[in-house]
Amino acid sequence: MKIGWISLGCPKNQVDTDYMIGLMNNAGFNFTSDPEEANILVINTCSFIQPATRESIDTILEFAQFKKRNCRLLVVTGCLPQRYGRELLTSLPEVDLWLGTAEYSRLPELIAAALLEQNKEKLYSRTPGGWLPPHLEERPITTPPYMAYVKIAEGCDHRCLYCIIPQLKGGYRSRKPEEIEAEIKKLLSRGVKEINLVAQDTTAYGEDSVGEFDLPQLLTRLDKLEGEFWLRIFYTYPSRISDRLLQVIKESKHVCNYLDIPLQHINQRVLQSMGRQTTTEGIRKLIARIRKSVPEMAIRSTFILGYPGETEEEFKELLSFLEEIQFDWVGVFPYYREKGTPAAKIRPQVHPSTRKRRANTVLRTQQAISLQKNRGLIGKELVVMVEREVERSFWVGRSYREAPEIDGLIKLNSGQIGSVNLKPGAFVLADIKKASPYEIYGEIKKIL
C-alpha cells in the first residue's frame, strides 16, 4: 500500500509530517512522492492565519481529484481539523479521515481501520497537548538530505492576543535532551550538515523541566557532537534571550551566529495590546546586548503590520526603529483578524488596505537595508554550504547568515574548483564580489 504526503505551513509542521511518515513506514506502508500512484494521500495542514487556511482548503480540493483514480483514502491532519472540527465534515465531504494535532501517533491505527471501514467517526480531535515527537529508529526527512529540522518542544504557554497557536497545540512540552541528541546523532551519521532547531519558542526549552535542563545546556551538549555541521536556532522569544545563551553561542564551534527573534512591533502601547511580554526599552537593550556579545550575529525578525488600533504615528515609529537597528533580515505579516482570538474584538480594526500598504512599506524599507548589509560583505570571505548547481559551474548556497527558505541566497562560480568536485552540503570558502538585496555573488576559493 503506497501513501503520499503533502505538508503545508512552517518547518514545525514539516517535522510532524516526517514523524508521521516514519510511523507509517514502521506500519508497513510505502512512501511515494507521486500522488498518481498513491493509494492513500495525507495532507498535513496549517491554519494559524487566513491565507494558511485558504491554502489548506485549496490543497484538499486539488488532491481530492485523485480519488477518481488510484486513491482509496484522503486523510487530513493538523491544525485545520484541530481548529474547525465538525464544521469540516459537511463542507469537505471528500475527506475520509480527519486527525487533530493530538492524534498523530494514532495515524497507523486509524488508517488501517478506515481501509476496513471500521472507524466509527471521520473526525478524531481531542484537546491538544498529548503529542510529542516519538522515538524512531530511522526518522525520515523530507528536506534536502544535507539539512533537517529538529523539533525540541511542542506547544506554547504565551498568550499573544492575536495568536491561535496555543488553542491548536496546547501548552509547552519539552523533549528530553537525550532524545534530541540521539536523533541528531543519527541525522549526522546520514550526512546531514545543517540542524535547524525549532519550537514555538526555543528559548522556553526546559522551563517545564523544573530546572533539569534548558536551551544553553542543550546547545552545549549538542556542540560536543563530532563532525562538521551547523546548528541553527529558530523562533526565540526576546525576553528569554539571556547573557548565558549568548555566551554559549559565542563560544560554540557548531552553533551559527544567527538569531531569529520575532519582535512583532516596537511601540510600547501596541506591544502591550498584543499581550507581548516585552517592552520597547527591553527590546532596544536586547539588541545592544547581542551586538556587544557577538558583533557578527545575524539577526532576523518578523513584524505584524496593521494590528488593531495601530496609528500612523505608531507605524512610523516602527519604520524609524528598522532604519536605526538595521536587521539583516525581516519578515512581515499584515494583521489577520482571526476568529477566536482576543485581538479580533479590539476596536478600531485597521482597514485591510492600510495593513497591506504598511506591510509593503516595511518590505521596501528593509530591502534597502538588506542591500546595504550585503554590500558590506563585498571583498570578504565567507564559509558557504553549497546546496545545488543551478547552471553549469554556478551553485547556490548559504552562509551562517541565511536560514533555509526564508532569507537570501549566495550564488557562486565554482571557478577553478570545478563542479565535478562539489556536492550538495559541502562547505566551501568563497570570495564575495557583488550584492543585491536578497542575493550575494562570489567565487569559490576552496573546498573545506
C-alpha positions, 0 to 999 in steps of 0.5 A: 500500500503506497501513501503520499504526503503533502505538508503545508505551513512552517518547518514545525509542521514539516517535522510532524509530517516526517514523524508521521511518515516514519510511523507509517513506514514502521506500519508497513506502508510505502512512501511515494512522492507521486500522488498518481500512484498513491493509494492513500494521500495525507495532507498535513495542514496549517491554519494559524492565519487566513491565507494558511487556511485558504491554502489548506482548503485549496490543497484538499480540493486539488488532491481530492481529484485523485480519488477518481483514480488510484486513491482509496483514502484522503486523510487530513491532519493538523491544525485545520481539523484541530481548529474547525472540527465538525464544521469540516465534515459537511463542507469537505465531504471528500475527506475520509479521515480527519486527525487533530494535532493530538492524534498523530501517533494514532495515524497507523491505527486509524488508517488501517481501520478506515481501509476496513471501514471500521472507524466509527467517526471521520473526525478524531480531535481531542484537546491538544497537548498529548503529542510529542515527537516519538522515538524512531529508529530511522526518522525520515526527512523530507528536506534536502538530505544535507539539512533537517529540522529538529523539533525540541518542544511542542506547544506554547504557554504565551498568550499573544492576543492575536495568536491561535497557536496555543488553542491548536497545540496546547501548552509547552512540552519539552523533549528530553535532551537525550532524545534530541541528541540521539536523533541528531546523532543519527541525522549526522551519521546520514550526512546531514550538515545543517540542524535547524532547531525549532519550537514555538519558542526555543528559548522556553526549552526546559522551563517545564523541566523544573530546572533539569535542563534548558536551551544553553545546556542543550546547545552545549551538549549538542556542540560536543557532537563530532563532525562538521555541521551547523546548528541553527536556532529558530523562533526565540522569544526576546525576553528569554534571550539571556547573557548565558545563551549568548555566551554559549553561542559565542563560544560554540564551534557548531552553533551559527551566529544567527538569531531569529527573534520575532519582535512583532512591533516596537511601540510600547502601547501596541506591544502591550495590546498584543499581550507581548511580554516585552517592552520597547526599552527591553527590546532596544537593550536586547539588541545592544546586548547581542551586538556587544556579545557577538558583533557578527550575529545575524539577526532576523525578525518578523513584524505584524503590520496593521494590528488593531488600533495601530496609528500612523504615528505608531507605524512610523515609529516602527519604520524609524526603529528598522532604519536605526537597528538595521536587521539583516533580515525581516519578515512581515505579516499584515494583521489577520483578524482571526476568529477566536482570538482576543485581538479580533474584538479590539476596536478600531480594526485597521482597514485591510488596505492600510495593513497591506500598504504598511506591510509593503512599506516595511518590505521596501524599507528593509530591502534597502537595508538588506542591500546595504548589509550585503554590500558590506560583505563585498571583498570578504570571505565567507564559509558557504554550504553549497546546496545545488548547481543551478547552471553549469559551474554556478551553485547556490548556497548559504552562509551562517547568515541565511536560514533555509527558505526564508532569507537570501541566497549566495550564488557562486562560480565554482571557478577553478574548483570545478563542479565535478568536485562539489556536492550538495552540503559541502562547505566551501570558502568563497570570495564575495564580489557583488550584492543585491538585496536578497542575493550575494555573488562570489567565487569559490576559493576552496573546498573545506 
